Amino acid sequence: MAIPILCCFKCDDEITYKENRRLSIKGTIITNENPETTFPIEVYASRDSYIHSTDNLSFVRNDALLGLGASDANGNFEIVALSPRNARSIYVLLNVSDSEVQNQGFSPMLLNNVDFLELQDNTYNLGLIIPDRTIDFRFRAERATSTNDTLSYKITYSPKIKTVDYALEYPTKPLFQRGFSGMMLPSQQSVFEDFEVRTGDLLRLSYELKNGATVVEGKDSIIVNANTNEFTFTF
Amino acid sequence: MNPVFAQDIENKYPEYYYDVLGNFSIGFLVPEAIGTNFIAEGYELWNGVQLEGRVYVNDKVAVGAQFQAFKGRVVDPTVVGALDATGFTHGFVFGSYNPFTRDNNMLLELALGAGYMNYRNEKEFQRFYDTGFSLMANATLSYRFTKWLGVYGAIQHLWDFSKIATANSLRNSYNSVSIITPSLGLRFYFL
């Protein structure tokens, strides 16, 4: 008796496919390089209605690959994809293949809820896609006047994967899933931390300066761009 | 006047095609997709099997039915989608014509047929189908070396017109597929 129950449960959980149908997923990737960097592209179907991106791509583990391909030297792509029958969302992974980032220096991208776009001529047109560049960023803390303060700091920033969501009810917000914290003792003049971050991302710095019973707390935000790959916090 | 024995007649006049009511054949085929289409570009096709039966209307014309099955492994999912493999089956009814006089046990027959195509797509544990209409043109050379048994070699061209709905830009690749299926096999005659 347990076997049919298990079978039904399994069948309900798996993606099934429409007969006599193939989808086309097309778009253009712009990086302002000539020729454009070629990016691997994978299209997935999920039984979940929303895909939460994480850095380790564990969310693709149980999902069904519908199609794959790559953009050309002009940045254009058209992926042939199977048409899922019972998916709750279709999403595209860009710059990721076999769970590895392909073009270092560009962020992987998760294009979520592609099936919320209008399906015209069996085609989902993703339009223009602009991957973020990734840069090595340095956070530096320097002591200037507060010679006896102990600094505790925490920096949070977004996942390496850039997420774009085509469903209006899921506005893309900074997730601040990554981060680190540290401390600078009165005996230290400066400390620094290096990490990889997406350009355009917002870094959040929260700090605490402690001198005996006196505590000063503060927050700061840093927008990362290609020209600003270092932030120095002076106290 | 010398007497004529039945045995002498049998030796003098071999059993020609017009002696038989029809035949049934079984053979293996080596499919090859040609042209610019998703099967030619995306699959490695494996050998398959062909079953065929035909009945002779007269010494020139026959009608029959044919079934072909072969399988293909996806080698380029960028043109096919993320499939693992596909089983291709075709069924036809056809009419054939023998353009030459039947004066020995070798026979050339030319056939035209119409039928269905059925692609059984496999992805992990899921199966789904693409279907459509198919036409075939066939040339078969056969040799009958006993009363009941012969061999044949054939070359066949399939034109598959699938019902797959897809984008305009992919329609040429998906909706008209040409496959050549040479085959060799045994032919069994029934009188």
Interface residues (C-beta under 8 A of the other chain):
Chain A: E14 I15 T16 Y17 K18 E19 N20 R21 R22 L23 S24 K26 V43 A64 L65 L66 G67 L68 G69 A70 E78 I79 V80 A81 L82 D121 N122 T123
Chain B: F38 P77 T78 V79 V80 G81 A82 L83 N121 K123 E124 F125 Q126 F128 Y129 D130 T131 G132 S162 K163 I164 A165 T166 A167 N168 S169 L170 Y174
